[in-house]
Each structure stands twice: as structure tokens, then as C-alpha cells.
Amino acid sequence: MSLEETVLKRIRPSEAETKRITDAAGRLKKKIVSYLKAHKHDINVMLVGSVAKGTFLSEPDLDMFLMFPDSVPEEEMVRIGLAAGEEILHGERMYAEHPYTRGDFDGLTVDLVPCYAIKDTSKLMSAVDRTPFHTEYVISRTDERLRDEIRLLKVFMKGIGTYGAEPNTRGFSGYLCESLTIYYGGFLNVVKAASEWKEGVTIALEKRGPAMLGPMVLYDPVDPKRNVASAVHIDTFATFIAACKHYLEGPDEKFFFPNEREPLTEERLRELSGERGSRLITVIFDTPDVNRDNLYSQIWKTRYALTRKLDSYDFTVLRAVHDMTKTKIIMIFELERDMLSKTFKHIGPPVWVRSSSSFLAKWKDNGYGGPFIDEGQWNVVAERRHRSVTEMLSDEVAVAGIGRDIVPETLMILGHDDTLRTADKNLLTELLDPKHPWDV
């Protein structure tokens, strides 16, 4: 028995589990239809997503779509759809690109989503109108064998940490996994092809749409104006390629079911930090009370903004990691230095340009010596505005370009020793001793 067959035996839902899930979906659909009839709404109900396609893994979500006639105003569609979700699921209203309700039914998580029942994806009326077309496309292009191959790819993606298009993962959606498996004809074919991918790889299952930019482009077979891989970040893309290369070199169940990593001890973390000669700081903000999906993208934005600010002030970021709890957003940066010299070399304009006269006038009485020529340009030794990283961040965080809902006034900074003593050991282990999931 091949490794892939062994993995499939572990991940393929049993007949009993499949029956439990499909029966629950059927009961839920009847309940929704009954509610709509009672409220005299002429709205079709459609099960979409992995359960409808037969590509689900254990404990899947149920995705139920309320398909409104295109004559209903969008405001009315949202109002009716959210009211139905509240009455049927007693769930939480979610706001991504499109409002919907998330709740529980018979032990399964359910997303109840209003959309328009359009006939053509070229005439989209809401952000989710193409989803039913995705479901129909995958059903029409797969058989039982290919559905199992899709399951393999999904579990592989989960194992290596690249599954999910959400802002915290920035990876491969379920529909992207399905599309890749359909295009290449199976899990191993995807892995072999991906091991040779380069940035900008372009795939069209049906029609090729307009030119698009991104680490990878997969034209949506039901709407070629859309890139199914638009959420894939360059680092996630590269991680998948690296995993495929390593898997072909040495197939192992760890790619599907990675070992949980034990965090390093504080003593070992201190040793690693000392060996590297780098310095650590922890930046902490209060977690704002906003939708988590929207917040994850702001956390990435904040991390990148602070990295740019630290680099611009010569502290130089080597690596960074982050995490979020219910109350705190935590970012740990490894820096080349956390203290700078009092002065630095300030490079001015070339001697022959007109603006050099104003540079000379500004710096002629400089306390650290007048301007001098180096490599054809005026230079001067100037005093730094900030010497310590804590002082710089405290002063600059509000103008660094952090996420809009992250409040700079809640900033707290821990220096090197406090970071090693109090920061989460899992985060510090990830920062100071990075390993891929399949290497643990």
C-alpha cells in the first residue's frame, strides 16, 4: 500500500460520518425552507462548499446559500438573510466582503449566506454570487477517485501550514486545491508540477482572462476575470513549492500529520540568542473589539510597518513573529541591535548640484564637525534623533502606518531580557529556531 493510500484511509470520512453530515445538511435545508415559506419569501436554498462537492474532511462546515431573485434590493437581501440566520441558527453575524451568519446545527458549524441567483457570472451582484457556480463546476469535473485526491491535497496543505485563504494564513483555499487537482489530475501530479513552479505561474482550466499579477494566477473556470489564487502570499507560495520538493525526495506522513513541536526552554533560548548576538524586543497592543478576519490583515500590516520603521532607523530586523490572544496582539522582533551610536553619517547631495549650497548652509555650524566630501557627495556627522529602539518605537508608532483599528496608545514594549523571560516560548522557539512542520 502506498503512503498516499495509507493517508487516505485515515482522512476519508466513513460511511457513518458521511451519512451523519449529509443527514444534518438535509434537516437544516428543510428547516430553512420551512422558515422561508412561513415568512412568504420566494428564495431558493442551496448547499454549497465541500460537503456538497463531496471533498470534505472530518467535521466540515455546512455552507447554506439563500439564493435571492435579482429583483430584490441588496439592502433587503442582507436584512432578510441576517434575520433568517438569527432565527434559525441563533448565531453570530459575520462581516467579510459580504454579511452572513455563523452558528451551530447538530454539532456542525454553519454559514448561512445570502446571495443572488444569477444566471451568468459576468453579471455578479454580490461578492459571493459565483460560489454556487464553483460547487456545480467541481461536481461536474470530479469522480470518487478525484475527490479523494482533493482530500489528499487539502490535508497536505494543512500539514505544511499553507491551507486557507484567510488573512492569517494567506494560503490556498479549498476551491483552489480542488481546481489544482482537477487541472493536474491528482495529488501527486500537483506535487510534481508545483515542485517546478516559479513565481508568476499561470493556470487556466477553461478560458484565460485578462493579464493578472501575483505569485500565481489560476483563472477561475466559472469567471475568468478572477484569480482564484489572489489570496496566496509569496511566502506561502514558496513554502508549498519547498514542501513539494522535499516530499518527492522523501515522502513521509509528517507532511500530512506533522509532529507537535515542543517549545525550547528559556535556558536554551538564551543560549541561542547569545550565540546569534542579536537583540529581541516584544511589541504588544491591546486586541481591538473588531471582526477577527478583518483584524488579521491589520496585524500583518502593522508587523510590516514596524519592520520598515525599525530598518529605517538602522535597528535592522532579522526576523519577526506574531500572535494574537483574546486581549493582546504580540509581535517579537529579532534585531541586529537595540542601541545605536550617538552620531551617524548623514549623506547629502553631490557637490555639483544646486541644492548642495543649502545643505552646506544648514550644516556649517554642526557641533560634530562641518560637511566633508566622500565619493563626490557632501556628508556630515549628525546626531541621531533616537538611540534606543524603545524610545524610537514609542515616539514613531502612531505615524508608522499600523492597522487602522490597532490603537497606538495601548503600546507596550519589552526589552531583550524581559522578552526572554516572559514572552511565549512557542513564539520564541519559532523565531530563534525556525523549522518547517515536516522537519519537526
C-alpha positions in Angstrom: 0.0 0.0 0.0 1.4 3.4 -1.0 1.8 6.2 1.5 -1.0 8.2 -0.2 -3.3 5.2 0.2 -2.4 4.9 3.9 -3.1 8.6 4.4 -6.4 8.3 2.6 -7.6 5.5 4.9 -7.1 7.9 7.8 -8.7 11.0 6.3 -11.6 9.7 4.2 -14.8 10.1 6.1 -16.5 6.8 7.0 -19.9 5.9 5.6 -21.4 6.6 9.1 -19.8 10.0 9.3 -20.8 10.9 5.8 -24.4 9.9 6.5 -24.4 11.9 9.7 -23.2 15.0 7.9 -25.4 14.7 4.8 -28.5 14.0 7.0 -27.7 17.1 9.1 -27.4 19.1 5.9 -30.8 17.8 4.7 -32.5 18.6 8.0 -31.1 22.0 8.1 -32.1 22.7 4.5 -35.7 21.6 5.3 -35.7 23.9 8.4 -34.5 26.9 6.3 -37.1 26.2 3.5 -39.9 25.9 6.2 -38.8 29.3 7.7 -38.8 31.0 4.3 -42.2 29.7 3.4 -43.6 30.8 6.7 -42.3 34.3 6.1 -43.6 34.2 2.4 -40.1 34.6 0.9 -39.6 33.2 -2.6 -35.9 32.2 -2.1 -34.2 29.0 -3.1 -31.8 27.3 -0.7 -28.6 25.6 -1.9 -26.0 23.6 -0.1 -22.6 24.6 -1.4 -18.9 24.1 -0.4 -17.0 20.9 0.4 -20.0 18.9 1.7 -22.0 19.5 -1.5 -18.9 18.7 -3.6 -18.0 15.5 -1.7 -14.5 16.8 -1.0 -14.9 17.4 2.8 -12.7 16.1 5.6 -13.8 15.3 9.1 -16.0 17.8 10.9 -16.7 20.1 7.9 -18.6 23.3 8.0 -22.0 23.4 6.3 -22.4 26.3 3.8 -26.0 27.1 3.0 -26.8 29.8 0.5 -30.1 31.7 0.3 -30.4 32.5 -3.4 -32.5 35.6 -3.9 -34.1 36.8 -7.1 -32.1 39.6 -8.7 -35.1 41.9 -8.3 -34.6 42.1 -4.6 -32.5 45.2 -3.5 -29.2 44.3 -1.8 -30.1 46.0 1.4 -33.3 43.9 1.6 -31.4 40.8 0.7 -29.0 41.3 3.6 -31.7 42.2 6.0 -33.8 39.1 5.2 -30.7 36.8 5.1 -29.3 38.0 8.5 -32.8 37.8 10.1 -33.1 34.2 8.9 -29.7 33.4 10.3 -30.6 34.9 13.6 -33.9 33.0 13.8 -32.6 29.6 12.6 -29.1 29.4 13.9 -29.1 32.0 16.8 -25.6 32.6 15.5 -23.2 35.5 15.1 -23.3 38.0 12.4 -20.1 38.0 10.3 -18.9 40.7 8.1 -16.2 39.9 5.5 -16.8 41.1 1.9 -20.4 40.2 2.4 -22.6 39.9 5.6 -23.7 36.4 6.7 -24.5 34.4 9.8 -22.4 31.7 11.5 -23.9 29.3 14.0 -24.2 25.7 15.0 -26.6 23.0 13.9 -26.4 19.4 15.1 -22.8 19.8 16.2 -21.7 21.3 12.9 -20.6 24.9 12.2 -22.9 26.5 9.7 -22.5 29.6 7.5 -25.9 30.9 6.2 -25.1 33.2 3.4 -27.5 35.4 1.3 -26.6 35.8 -2.4 -28.3 36.4 -5.8 -29.4 33.6 -8.0 -27.7 34.9 -11.1 -27.5 33.0 -14.4 -24.1 34.3 -15.6 -21.0 35.2 -13.5 -20.4 38.1 -15.8 -23.3 39.8 -14.1 -22.3 39.5 -10.4 -24.4 41.4 -8.0 -22.7 40.5 -4.7 -19.3 39.2 -3.7 -20.5 35.6 -3.2 -22.7 35.1 -6.2 -20.2 32.9 -8.0 -19.9 30.3 -5.2 -22.8 28.1 -6.4 -21.1 28.0 -9.8 -17.9 26.8 -8.0 -19.9 24.0 -6.4 -21.5 22.9 -9.7 -18.2 23.1 -11.6 -16.3 20.8 -9.1 -19.2 18.3 -9.0 -19.2 18.1 -12.8 -15.4 17.6 -13.1 -14.8 15.1 -10.4 -15.5 11.4 -9.6 -14.9 9.4 -6.4 -11.2 8.9 -7.2 -10.5 12.6 -7.9 -12.5 13.7 -4.8 -10.1 11.5 -2.7 -7.1 13.1 -4.5 -8.5 16.5 -3.5 -8.7 15.4 0.1 -5.1 14.3 0.0 -4.0 17.8 -1.3 -6.1 19.5 1.4 -4.6 17.5 4.2 -1.1 18.0 2.7 -1.7 21.8 2.7 -3.0 21.7 6.3 0.1 19.7 7.4 2.6 22.1 5.9 0.6 25.2 7.1 -0.5 26.6 3.7 -4.2 25.8 3.7 -6.8 28.5 3.9 -7.2 31.9 2.1 -8.0 33.7 5.4 -5.7 36.7 6.2 -3.9 34.9 9.0 -2.9 32.1 6.7 -2.7 33.8 3.3 -2.7 30.5 1.6 -4.6 28.1 -0.7 -8.4 28.0 -0.4 -10.3 24.7 -0.7 -11.6 25.7 -4.1 -8.0 26.4 -5.2 -7.0 22.9 -4.0 -9.9 21.4 -5.9 -9.1 23.4 -9.1 -5.4 22.4 -9.0 -6.3 18.7 -8.5 -8.8 18.8 -11.4 -6.3 20.6 -13.7 -3.4 18.2 -12.9 -5.4 15.0 -12.5 -4.4 14.0 -9.0 -2.5 14.8 -5.8 1.0 13.5 -6.9 0.6 15.3 -10.2 0.0 18.6 -8.4 3.1 18.0 -6.2 5.3 17.1 -9.1 4.1 20.1 -11.1 4.4 22.5 -8.1 8.0 21.4 -7.4 8.9 23.1 -10.7 6.7 26.2 -10.3 8.3 29.7 -10.4 6.8 33.0 -9.3 4.1 34.0 -11.8 2.9 30.5 -12.8 -0.3 30.8 -14.7 -3.1 28.2 -15.0 -6.3 28.2 -16.9 -8.7 25.3 -16.6 -11.1 26.8 -19.1 -10.8 30.3 -20.5 -7.8 32.6 -19.9 -8.9 36.0 -18.7 -7.0 39.4 -18.6 -3.4 39.5 -17.5 -3.0 39.5 -13.7 -0.2 39.9 -11.3 0.6 37.7 -8.3 2.8 34.8 -7.1 0.5 32.6 -9.0 -2.6 33.1 -11.2 -5.3 30.5 -11.7 -8.1 31.8 -13.8 -11.5 30.9 -12.2 -13.1 28.4 -14.6 -16.5 30.0 -13.9 -15.3 33.6 -14.0 -12.0 34.2 -15.9 -11.9 37.8 -14.7 -11.0 36.4 -11.2 -7.7 34.9 -9.9 -8.6 32.0 -7.6 -5.1 32.3 -6.1 -5.3 36.0 -5.3 -5.0 35.4 -1.5 -1.8 33.3 -1.8 1.2 35.3 -0.4 4.6 34.9 -1.9 5.9 33.2 1.2 3.1 30.7 1.4 3.6 30.0 -2.3 7.3 29.4 -1.7 6.6 27.2 1.3 4.3 25.0 -0.8 7.0 24.6 -3.5 9.6 23.7 -0.9 7.3 21.2 0.7 6.6 19.5 -2.7 10.3 19.3 -3.5 11.0 17.7 -0.1 8.1 15.3 -0.3 9.3 14.0 -3.7 12.7 13.5 -2.2 11.4 11.6 0.9 7.6 11.0 1.2 6.6 10.9 4.8 3.4 11.0 6.8 4.8 14.1 8.7 3.8 16.2 5.6 0.2 15.3 6.3 0.3 14.9 10.1 3.2 16.9 11.5 4.5 16.3 15.0 3.6 19.0 17.5 6.8 20.9 18.4 7.9 21.2 22.0 9.0 24.8 22.8 12.6 25.3 23.8 13.5 26.0 27.4 14.3 29.5 28.5 17.9 28.4 29.1 18.2 27.1 25.5 16.6 30.2 24.1 19.0 32.4 26.0 21.9 30.3 24.6 20.6 30.6 21.0 20.2 34.4 21.4 23.7 34.7 22.9 25.2 32.6 20.0 23.5 34.9 17.5 24.5 38.1 19.2 21.2 39.6 18.2 18.7 41.5 20.4 15.0 40.9 21.0 12.1 43.2 21.6 8.4 42.4 22.1 5.7 44.9 20.9 2.3 44.4 22.5 -1.0 46.1 21.6 -4.5 45.6 23.1 -6.7 43.4 20.8 -9.4 45.7 19.5 -13.1 44.5 19.5 -13.5 44.0 15.8 -14.0 41.1 13.4 -11.1 38.7 13.7 -10.8 38.0 10.0 -10.5 41.8 9.3 -8.0 42.1 12.2 -5.6 39.5 10.9 -4.8 41.6 7.8 -4.2 44.6 10.0 -1.8 42.6 12.2 0.3 41.8 9.1 0.1 45.4 8.0 1.3 46.5 11.5 4.2 44.0 11.5 5.4 45.1 8.1 5.0 48.8 9.0 7.1 48.4 12.2 9.7 46.4 10.3 10.1 49.2 7.8 10.3 51.7 10.7 12.9 49.7 12.6 15.0 49.2 9.4 14.8 52.9 8.5 16.3 53.8 11.9 19.1 51.3 11.5 18.0 48.7 14.1 17.6 46.2 11.2 15.1 43.4 11.6 16.4 39.9 11.1 13.1 38.0 11.7 9.7 38.6 13.3 6.8 36.5 14.5 3.4 37.4 15.9 0.4 36.0 17.6 -3.0 37.2 18.9 -4.9 36.3 22.0 -8.3 37.5 23.1 -6.8 40.5 24.8 -3.3 41.1 23.3 -1.5 41.3 19.9 2.1 40.2 20.4 5.0 40.8 17.9 8.5 39.7 18.6 11.3 41.2 16.5 14.9 39.9 16.4 17.2 42.9 15.7 20.8 43.4 14.8 21.0 45.9 17.6 18.7 47.7 20.1 21.0 50.6 20.9 22.8 52.9 18.4 25.7 55.2 18.5 25.0 58.9 19.4 26.0 60.0 15.9 25.7 58.7 12.3 26.9 59.6 8.8 24.3 61.7 7.1 24.8 61.6 3.3 24.0 64.8 1.4 23.8 65.8 -2.3 26.5 65.5 -4.9 28.9 68.5 -4.8 27.8 69.8 -8.3 24.1 70.0 -7.7 22.4 73.3 -7.0 20.9 72.1 -3.7 24.4 71.5 -2.2 24.6 75.1 -1.2 21.5 74.8 1.1 23.0 71.6 2.6 26.2 73.5 3.4 24.3 76.4 4.9 22.3 74.1 7.1 25.2 72.1 8.5 28.0 74.7 8.6 27.8 75.2 12.4 27.2 71.4 13.1 28.6 70.5 16.6 30.2 67.3 15.3 32.2 68.9 12.5 31.4 70.5 9.2 30.5 68.9 5.9 33.1 66.8 4.1 33.3 65.2 0.7 33.1 61.5 0.2 32.5 59.7 -3.1 31.6 63.0 -4.7 28.9 63.9 -2.2 28.7 66.2 0.8 28.5 64.3 4.1 28.2 65.3 7.7 28.4 63.5 11.1 25.0 64.2 12.7 23.3 63.4 16.0 20.7 60.7 15.9 17.1 61.5 16.8 16.7 58.2 18.7 19.4 55.9 20.1 17.2 53.2 21.8 14.7 51.1 20.0 12.2 51.5 22.8 12.4 55.3 22.6 12.1 55.2 18.8 9.0 53.0 18.7 7.3 54.9 21.4 7.7 58.1 19.5 7.1 56.8 16.0 4.4 54.1 16.3 1.5 56.5 15.8 2.9 57.5 12.4 4.3 54.2 11.3 1.2 53.1 9.2 -0.1 50.4 11.6 -3.6 48.8 11.2 -6.5 51.3 11.5 -8.1 49.5 14.4 -4.9 48.9 16.4 -4.6 51.7 19.0 -1.1 53.1 19.3 -1.8 54.3 22.8 -2.0 50.7 24.0 1.6 50.0 23.0 3.8 48.2 25.5 7.4 47.3 24.7 9.5 44.6 26.4 13.3 44.7 26.0 15.7 41.8 25.4 15.9 40.3 28.8 12.1 40.7 29.6 11.3 39.2 26.2 13.4 36.1 27.0 12.0 35.8 30.5 8.2 36.4 29.8 7.4 36.0 26.1 5.6 32.9 24.9 8.1 30.1 24.5 6.4 28.8 21.4 6.8 32.2 19.6 10.4 32.5 20.7 11.2 29.0 19.5 9.7 29.8 16.1 11.7 33.0 16.0 15.1 31.7 17.1 15.0 28.1 15.8 12.7 28.1 12.8 11.7 24.7 11.4 9.2 23.6 8.7 6.4 21.4 10.0 7.8 18.4 8.1 11.2 18.8 9.8 9.9 18.6 13.4 
